Amino acid sequence: MVGGGLARILQAASLGPLLSRLGNKKMRFFIPKINTNDLVFLKDLLEAGVIAPVIDRRYSLSEAAEALRYRETGHAKGKVVLAIEHASEL
């Protein structure tokens, strides 16, 4: 059984894009009360391959404006990620 906090997260993640496309201007943002059990459950799902994050495109931090423009087109099929390089990776 999915924990209460995780259920709210999954519900918001699945309904958010739909509501934004419908033009619902009365959306409320919230910070769910996530507990350790929910995070462990989510970790287990990720490790088992039951769920997987979908990354559409990756951009460097210097390309943030381009990433935002792409995201605003509505064509992204997953997350648009900004990669921040550590000084040791330069």
C-alpha positions, 0 to 999 in steps of 0.5 A, a space after each residue: 500500500 502506498 503511504 499517504 504522503 507518497 500518494 499525494 506526491 504521485 497524485 500531484 505529479 500526475 494531475 499537475 500537467 493536466 490541470 495546467 493545460 486546462 488553464 486552472 488558475 486556482 491551483 494551490 502549491 503545497 509541501 507534502 509531509 514526507 516521512 522516512 517510510 515514504 522515501 524508503 518505499 519510493 527508493 525501493 520502487 526506483 531500485 526495482 525498476 517499477 518506476 523510473 524518472 524520465 529525462 527529456 533533455 539535459 542542459 548545462 547551467 550556462 544554457 538555462 535560458 535555452 532550457 526554459 525556452 524549450 520547457 515553455 514550448 510544451 514539447 518536453 516529454 519528461 523532465 528538463 534537467 540543468 546539470 551543474 558541474 563541480 569545479 573538479 569536473 571542469 
